[in-house]
């Protein structure tokens, strides 16, 4: 680049300064400052334009009753829009809502569906939640090996609840179950969460 053009380019950069913060950053800052009315206005504007992160935050505000009256149905509507765009945080929140029956009939099958969508994106909290469902047999068949797998995956991502649950599982599992669980966890992670169950054991063919 000729020096004269380079000088003009640098002058333009200095004149314009750093880029202005976007609406989500402004809304996040408003939350930090306790200005929930401004946060709500900014999130609402961005959410209406289809911004998944804004839809998620707006859903949380309605779920928690922060800055607006608590309204689970409106919370679910916004969270579903964000989750439908693949936002794992929104999918996890929906899982929690259905698992607890907040504003809706408790539906552990629906909860597991949302948790799993987030879990296969690497959301540690959702992975831990699936592990719990396998461990106690709620929403999923009770399976100690698969419970260990999902606890191990969550722990690998730094989730302290997953790590604690994994350690508790190690006390109640047989050595064979533990080896199988560890192998399956490695397989699940290596496959990008697509191969997270053991292959069925086929019965020998009769002569």
C-alpha positions as CSV (number, residue, x, y, z in Angstrom):
1,X,0.0,0.0,0.0
2,X,1.5,3.4,-1.0
3,X,2.5,5.5,2.0
4,X,0.1,8.3,1.2
5,X,-2.8,5.8,1.1
6,X,-1.6,4.2,4.3
7,X,-1.5,7.5,6.1
8,X,-5.0,8.4,4.9
9,X,-6.3,5.0,6.0
10,X,-4.8,5.4,9.5
11,X,-6.2,8.9,9.7
12,X,-9.6,7.6,8.9
13,X,-9.4,4.9,11.6
14,X,-8.3,7.4,14.2
15,X,-11.1,9.8,13.2
16,X,-13.8,7.3,13.5
17,X,-12.6,5.8,16.8
18,X,-13.6,2.5,18.1
19,X,-17.0,1.0,16.9
20,X,-20.0,1.9,19.0
21,X,-21.3,-0.8,21.2
22,X,-24.3,-2.8,19.8
23,X,-27.7,-3.0,21.4
24,X,-27.0,-6.2,23.2
25,X,-23.9,-4.8,24.8
26,X,-25.8,-1.7,25.7
27,X,-28.5,-3.7,27.3
28,X,-26.0,-5.9,29.2
29,X,-24.4,-2.7,30.5
30,X,-27.8,-1.4,31.6
31,X,-28.4,-4.6,33.5
32,X,-25.0,-4.2,35.2
33,X,-26.0,-0.7,36.2
34,X,-29.4,-1.8,37.5
35,X,-31.3,0.0,34.8
36,X,-33.7,-2.8,33.9
37,X,-36.1,-0.5,32.1
38,X,-33.5,0.5,29.6
39,X,-32.3,-3.2,29.3
40,X,-35.9,-4.3,28.7
41,X,-36.4,-1.7,26.0
42,X,-33.1,-2.6,24.2
43,X,-33.6,-6.3,24.5
44,X,-37.1,-6.0,23.2
45,X,-36.1,-4.0,20.1
46,X,-33.3,-6.5,19.2
47,X,-35.5,-9.5,20.0
48,X,-38.2,-8.3,17.7
49,X,-35.6,-8.1,15.0
50,X,-34.7,-11.7,15.5
51,X,-31.6,-11.5,17.6
52,X,-31.4,-14.8,19.4
53,X,-29.3,-13.5,22.4
54,X,-31.8,-10.7,22.9
55,X,-34.7,-13.1,22.8
56,X,-32.9,-15.3,25.4
57,X,-32.3,-12.4,27.8
58,X,-35.9,-11.1,27.3
59,X,-37.2,-14.6,28.1
60,X,-35.1,-14.6,31.3
61,X,-36.5,-11.2,32.4
62,X,-40.0,-12.5,32.0
63,X,-39.1,-15.9,33.7
64,X,-37.5,-14.2,36.7
65,X,-39.8,-11.2,36.9
66,X,-36.9,-8.8,36.5
67,X,-37.9,-5.4,35.1
68,X,-41.3,-6.8,34.1
69,X,-44.0,-8.8,35.9
70,X,-43.2,-12.5,35.9
71,X,-44.9,-14.2,33.0
72,X,-43.9,-17.8,32.2
73,X,-45.9,-18.0,29.0
74,X,-44.2,-15.0,27.5
75,X,-40.8,-16.2,28.8
76,X,-41.3,-19.5,27.1
77,X,-42.3,-17.8,23.8
78,X,-39.1,-15.8,23.7
79,X,-37.0,-18.7,24.9
80,X,-38.4,-20.9,22.2
81,X,-37.6,-18.4,19.5
82,X,-34.0,-18.2,20.7
83,X,-33.8,-22.0,21.1
84,X,-35.2,-22.5,17.6
85,X,-32.1,-20.5,16.4
86,X,-29.9,-23.0,18.1
87,X,-28.9,-21.0,21.2
88,X,-27.9,-23.6,23.8
89,X,-28.5,-21.3,26.7
90,X,-32.1,-20.9,25.7
91,X,-32.5,-24.6,25.2
92,X,-31.1,-25.3,28.7
93,X,-33.5,-22.7,30.2
94,X,-36.4,-24.4,28.5
95,X,-35.3,-27.7,29.9
96,X,-35.3,-26.3,33.4
97,X,-38.7,-24.8,32.9
98,X,-40.3,-28.0,31.8
99,X,-38.4,-30.1,34.4
100,X,-39.7,-27.9,37.2
101,X,-43.1,-27.3,35.7
102,X,-42.8,-23.5,35.9
103,X,-45.9,-22.0,34.3
104,X,-46.5,-25.2,32.4
105,X,-47.4,-28.8,33.2
106,X,-44.2,-30.6,34.3
107,X,-43.0,-32.6,31.3
108,X,-39.7,-34.4,31.8
109,X,-39.8,-35.8,28.3
110,X,-39.9,-32.2,26.9
111,X,-37.3,-31.2,29.4
112,X,-34.9,-34.0,28.2
113,X,-35.5,-33.0,24.6
114,X,-34.3,-29.4,25.2
115,X,-31.5,-30.5,27.5
116,X,-30.2,-32.9,24.8
117,X,-30.3,-30.2,22.1
118,X,-28.1,-28.0,24.3
119,X,-25.9,-30.9,25.5
120,X,-24.8,-32.0,22.0
121,X,-23.6,-28.4,21.5
122,X,-21.3,-28.7,24.5
123,X,-23.5,-27.1,27.1
124,X,-22.1,-28.5,30.4
125,X,-25.2,-27.7,32.5
126,X,-27.4,-29.6,30.1
127,X,-25.0,-32.5,30.0
128,X,-25.1,-32.7,33.8
129,X,-29.0,-32.5,33.8
130,X,-29.1,-35.5,31.3
131,X,-26.8,-37.4,33.6
132,X,-29.2,-36.8,36.5
133,X,-32.1,-38.0,34.5
134,X,-30.3,-41.2,33.7
135,X,-29.1,-41.6,37.3
136,X,-32.6,-41.4,38.8
137,X,-34.6,-42.7,35.9
138,X,-36.8,-39.7,35.3
139,X,-37.5,-38.8,31.7
140,X,-35.1,-41.5,30.6
141,X,-34.6,-45.2,31.5
142,X,-32.3,-45.5,34.6
143,X,-28.8,-46.3,33.3
144,X,-25.8,-45.9,35.5
145,X,-23.3,-46.1,32.6
146,X,-25.0,-43.4,30.6
147,X,-25.4,-41.3,33.7
148,X,-21.6,-41.6,34.2
149,X,-21.0,-40.7,30.6
150,X,-22.9,-37.4,30.8
151,X,-21.4,-36.5,34.2
152,X,-18.0,-37.2,32.8
153,X,-18.6,-35.0,29.7
154,X,-19.9,-32.1,31.9
155,X,-16.9,-32.5,34.2
156,X,-14.5,-32.3,31.3
157,X,-16.0,-28.9,30.5
158,X,-15.4,-27.7,34.0
159,X,-18.8,-28.2,35.5
160,X,-18.3,-28.7,39.2
161,X,-21.7,-30.5,39.7
162,X,-20.8,-32.9,36.9
163,X,-17.4,-33.6,38.5
164,X,-19.0,-34.2,41.9
165,X,-21.6,-36.5,40.5
166,X,-19.0,-38.4,38.5
167,X,-17.0,-39.1,41.7
168,X,-20.2,-40.3,43.5
169,X,-20.9,-42.6,40.6
170,X,-17.5,-44.2,40.8
171,X,-18.3,-45.5,44.3
172,X,-21.4,-47.3,43.2
173,X,-20.4,-48.7,39.8
174,X,-18.6,-52.0,39.2
175,X,-15.2,-51.9,37.7
176,X,-16.6,-53.2,34.4
177,X,-19.3,-50.5,34.4
178,X,-16.7,-47.8,35.1
179,X,-14.5,-49.0,32.2
180,X,-17.4,-49.1,29.8
181,X,-18.5,-45.6,30.9
182,X,-15.1,-44.1,30.5
183,X,-14.8,-45.7,27.0
184,X,-18.2,-44.5,26.0
185,X,-17.6,-41.0,27.2
186,X,-14.4,-40.8,25.1
187,X,-16.3,-42.2,22.1
188,X,-19.1,-39.7,22.6
189,X,-16.8,-36.7,22.7
190,X,-14.7,-37.9,19.8
191,X,-17.8,-38.3,17.6
192,X,-19.1,-34.8,18.4
193,X,-21.8,-36.3,20.6
194,X,-23.3,-38.5,17.9
195,X,-22.1,-41.9,19.3
196,X,-23.1,-41.8,22.9
197,X,-24.7,-45.2,23.5
198,X,-23.2,-48.6,23.4
199,X,-24.0,-50.8,20.4
200,X,-26.7,-53.4,21.2
201,X,-25.5,-56.9,22.1
202,X,-26.8,-59.2,19.5
203,X,-28.0,-62.7,20.5
204,X,-26.1,-65.5,18.9
205,X,-27.7,-67.1,15.9
206,X,-29.3,-70.5,16.5
207,X,-27.8,-73.3,14.6
